[in-house]
Amino acid sequence: MTLGILITDNGPASLQEQHGNFADLFERLLNGSDMAFEYRHYSVIDGEFPVSPDECQAWLITGSAHGVYDDLPWMEPLRALIRTLHDEKRPLVGICFGHQIIAEALGGRVEKFDGGWNLGIKQYQVTEQLPCFSGADNRAPVTEFAINAIHQDQVLDIPIGCRVFASAPRCANAGLVWGGHILTFQGHPEFYRQYEQDLLTADLGVTFPDRELQPALNSLTEDALDDQQVGQWIARFIQLGVSC
């Protein structure tokens, strides 16, 4: 199965030698699932877009340091592609910025959260059971999951036609789904513990308040992380979407 990764950022250059870029992190995550993927990379931040949605069987939009409100030349073509994929019911996954720009392109509202940053491992409550949660390794209902987060922006108003399947006290619309073809997460299942720690302590030109940074760093050594489980969900969602 061919997955097109729409790259909206590569991550800090200082971390790429050790960890790879954002596309590499997604390949690492999905290669741990029970699905076999072939990958095509599209550097949309450099204006590289697919000529046709038929170039890949499914699509994924990465995270980014940019906000959906930034006036950048590649954002409107990306919104247009999102709408096309939605109209044609092509499988599409969005993570963090990808989650936000999909929601915004389809009629939602994204702004900075007035409560500040969400950092480190965060627990999300499942508000709707999805078909991709079911599998040989998990037959019981899913009630919660934990993945890394690093964001201040979030989806404040959801578009008509989508549903919230995951929520948290400081991020009400943390997981969104449109039918069986679009799945998005505000958190980062592709960020494993060491990457998140290195990211939070890197020189990003951003100063995180200590009251938010220190608990985040503590969470990376103390809290459970469900990154591989969420990677399985994403792989199953794509498989189910392609088979429809």
C-alpha positions as CSV (number, residue, x, y, z in Angstrom):
1,M,0.0,0.0,0.0
2,T,1.4,3.4,-1.0
3,L,1.1,6.2,1.6
4,G,1.9,9.8,0.5
5,I,3.4,11.8,3.3
6,L,2.7,15.5,2.8
7,I,5.6,17.2,4.6
8,T,4.8,20.6,6.2
9,D,8.0,20.7,8.3
10,N,11.1,18.6,8.7
11,G,11.6,19.3,12.4
12,P,14.7,21.0,14.0
13,A,17.9,20.5,12.0
14,S,19.8,19.8,15.2
15,L,17.7,16.7,15.9
16,Q,17.7,15.2,12.4
17,E,21.1,13.5,12.5
18,Q,20.0,11.4,15.5
19,H,16.3,11.0,14.9
20,G,15.6,11.8,11.2
21,N,13.0,14.3,10.0
22,F,9.2,14.2,10.5
23,A,8.6,11.9,7.6
24,D,11.2,9.5,9.0
25,L,9.4,9.5,12.3
26,F,6.1,8.5,10.7
27,E,7.8,5.7,8.7
28,R,9.3,4.4,12.0
29,L,5.9,4.5,13.6
30,L,4.0,2.8,10.8
31,N,6.7,0.2,10.1
32,G,6.0,-1.1,13.6
33,S,2.3,-1.8,12.7
34,D,0.9,-5.0,11.1
35,M,0.5,-3.2,7.7
36,A,3.2,-3.0,5.0
37,F,3.5,0.5,3.5
38,E,5.5,2.0,0.6
39,Y,6.1,5.7,1.1
40,R,6.2,8.7,-1.2
41,H,7.3,12.0,0.2
42,Y,5.9,15.4,-1.0
43,S,7.7,18.5,0.4
44,V,4.6,20.7,0.3
45,I,6.6,23.4,2.2
46,D,8.7,23.7,-1.0
47,G,5.7,23.7,-3.3
48,E,5.9,19.9,-4.1
49,F,2.3,18.5,-4.5
50,P,0.9,15.4,-6.1
51,V,-0.4,15.9,-9.6
52,S,-3.3,13.6,-8.8
53,P,-4.8,12.0,-5.7
54,D,-4.4,8.7,-7.6
55,E,-0.6,8.9,-7.0
56,C,-1.0,7.2,-3.6
57,Q,-3.7,5.1,-2.0
58,A,-3.7,7.1,1.2
59,W,-2.3,10.4,2.5
60,L,-0.8,11.8,5.7
61,I,-0.1,15.4,6.7
62,T,2.7,15.9,9.2
63,G,3.1,18.4,12.1
64,S,4.7,21.8,11.6
65,A,6.0,24.7,13.6
66,H,3.8,26.9,11.4
67,G,0.2,27.9,12.3
68,V,-2.7,27.5,9.9
69,Y,-3.2,31.3,10.1
70,D,0.3,32.0,8.7
71,D,0.2,33.5,5.2
72,L,2.5,31.0,3.4
73,P,2.2,30.2,-0.4
74,W,1.9,26.4,0.1
75,M,-1.0,26.5,2.5
76,E,-3.9,27.4,0.1
77,P,-2.9,24.6,-2.3
78,L,-2.8,22.2,0.6
79,R,-6.3,23.3,1.7
80,A,-7.5,22.7,-1.9
81,L,-5.9,19.2,-1.8
82,I,-7.5,18.4,1.5
83,R,-11.0,19.4,0.1
84,T,-10.4,17.2,-2.9
85,L,-9.3,14.2,-0.8
86,H,-12.4,14.7,1.4
87,D,-14.8,15.1,-1.6
88,E,-13.4,11.9,-3.1
89,K,-13.3,10.1,0.3
90,R,-9.6,9.2,0.0
91,P,-8.0,8.0,3.2
92,L,-6.3,10.9,5.0
93,V,-4.6,11.2,8.3
94,G,-3.5,14.5,10.0
95,I,-1.2,14.9,13.0
96,C,-1.0,18.1,15.0
97,F,-0.7,20.8,12.3
98,G,-2.1,18.3,9.9
99,H,-5.1,17.8,12.3
100,Q,-5.5,21.6,12.5
101,I,-5.3,22.4,8.8
102,I,-7.7,19.6,7.8
103,A,-10.2,20.9,10.3
104,E,-9.7,24.5,9.2
105,A,-9.9,23.7,5.5
106,L,-13.2,21.9,6.0
107,G,-14.8,24.8,8.0
108,G,-13.4,24.6,11.6
109,R,-11.7,27.2,13.6
110,V,-8.1,27.0,14.9
111,E,-6.5,29.5,17.3
112,K,-4.0,29.6,20.1
113,F,-5.3,28.0,23.3
114,D,-5.6,30.7,26.0
115,G,-4.6,28.1,28.6
116,G,-1.0,28.0,27.2
117,W,1.0,25.0,26.0
118,N,0.3,21.3,26.0
119,L,3.6,19.5,26.5
120,G,4.8,16.0,27.2
121,I,2.7,12.8,27.5
122,K,-1.0,13.7,27.6
123,Q,-3.9,11.4,28.4
124,Y,-6.9,11.5,26.1
125,Q,-10.4,10.2,26.8
126,V,-12.0,8.2,24.1
127,T,-15.5,9.5,23.4
128,E,-16.4,7.2,20.5
129,Q,-15.3,3.7,19.6
130,L,-13.8,3.6,16.1
131,P,-13.6,0.4,13.9
132,C,-9.8,0.8,13.7
133,F,-9.6,0.3,17.5
134,S,-10.6,-3.4,17.0
135,G,-8.0,-6.0,16.3
136,A,-6.5,-9.3,17.4
137,D,-4.5,-7.4,20.1
138,N,-7.3,-5.3,21.4
139,R,-10.9,-6.5,21.6
140,A,-12.0,-4.6,24.7
141,P,-13.5,-1.1,24.4
142,V,-10.8,1.6,24.4
143,T,-11.4,4.2,27.1
144,E,-8.2,6.3,26.9
145,F,-4.8,6.6,25.3
146,A,-1.6,8.6,25.9
147,I,0.7,10.2,23.3
148,N,3.1,13.1,23.3
149,A,2.0,16.6,22.7
150,I,3.7,19.9,21.9
151,H,1.3,22.6,20.8
152,Q,-0.3,25.9,21.7
153,D,-2.7,26.1,18.7
154,Q,-5.7,23.8,18.7
155,V,-9.1,23.2,17.0
156,L,-11.6,25.3,18.9
157,D,-14.6,24.8,16.7
158,I,-15.1,21.6,14.7
159,P,-16.4,21.5,11.1
160,I,-19.9,20.3,10.2
161,G,-19.7,16.6,9.4
162,C,-16.9,15.5,11.6
163,R,-17.1,13.9,15.0
164,V,-14.9,14.1,18.1
165,F,-13.5,10.7,19.2
166,A,-10.9,11.9,21.7
167,S,-10.8,14.7,24.2
168,A,-8.7,16.0,27.1
169,P,-9.3,18.7,29.8
170,R,-7.0,21.1,28.0
171,C,-7.8,20.0,24.4
172,A,-11.5,19.3,23.9
173,N,-11.2,18.4,20.2
174,A,-8.1,16.2,20.4
175,G,-9.2,13.5,17.9
176,L,-11.5,14.0,14.9
177,V,-13.0,11.7,12.4
178,W,-14.9,12.2,9.1
179,G,-16.8,9.1,8.1
180,G,-14.3,6.3,7.4
181,H,-11.8,8.4,5.4
182,I,-10.3,11.1,7.6
183,L,-8.7,10.6,11.0
184,T,-6.8,13.3,12.9
185,F,-4.9,13.6,16.2
186,Q,-3.8,16.7,17.9
187,G,-1.0,14.8,19.7
188,H,2.0,13.2,18.2
189,P,2.1,9.3,18.1
190,E,5.2,9.5,16.0
191,F,7.2,11.3,18.8
192,Y,8.8,8.6,21.0
193,R,10.1,9.5,24.5
194,Q,13.6,10.4,23.6
195,Y,12.5,12.5,20.6
196,E,10.0,14.5,22.7
197,Q,12.6,15.1,25.4
198,D,15.2,16.3,22.9
199,L,12.6,18.5,21.3
200,L,11.5,20.1,24.5
201,T,15.1,20.8,25.5
202,A,16.3,21.9,22.0
203,D,17.0,25.6,21.1
204,L,13.7,26.2,19.2
205,G,13.6,29.9,19.7
206,V,10.7,29.3,22.0
207,T,10.8,29.6,25.8
208,F,8.4,27.2,27.5
209,P,7.2,28.3,30.9
210,D,8.8,26.2,33.6
211,R,5.5,25.5,35.2
212,E,4.6,23.6,31.9
213,L,8.0,22.4,30.9
214,Q,9.1,20.6,34.1
215,P,5.9,18.5,34.4
216,A,6.2,17.6,30.7
217,L,9.8,16.4,31.2
218,N,8.7,14.4,34.3
219,S,5.9,12.8,32.3
220,L,8.5,11.3,29.9
221,T,10.0,9.2,32.6
222,E,6.9,8.5,34.7
223,D,3.9,8.1,32.4
224,A,2.7,5.3,30.1
225,L,2.9,5.9,26.4
226,D,0.6,4.4,23.7
227,D,2.4,5.5,20.6
228,Q,2.7,2.0,19.1
229,Q,-1.0,1.3,19.8
230,V,-2.0,4.5,18.1
231,G,0.2,3.7,15.2
232,Q,-1.7,0.4,14.8
233,W,-5.0,2.4,14.8
234,I,-3.7,4.7,12.0
235,A,-2.6,1.7,9.9
236,R,-5.9,-0.1,10.4
237,F,-7.8,3.1,9.6
238,I,-5.9,3.5,6.3
239,Q,-6.5,-0.2,5.5
240,L,-10.2,0.0,6.2
241,G,-10.5,3.2,4.1
242,V,-8.6,1.8,1.1
243,S,-10.8,-1.3,1.1
244,C,-14.0,0.6,1.1
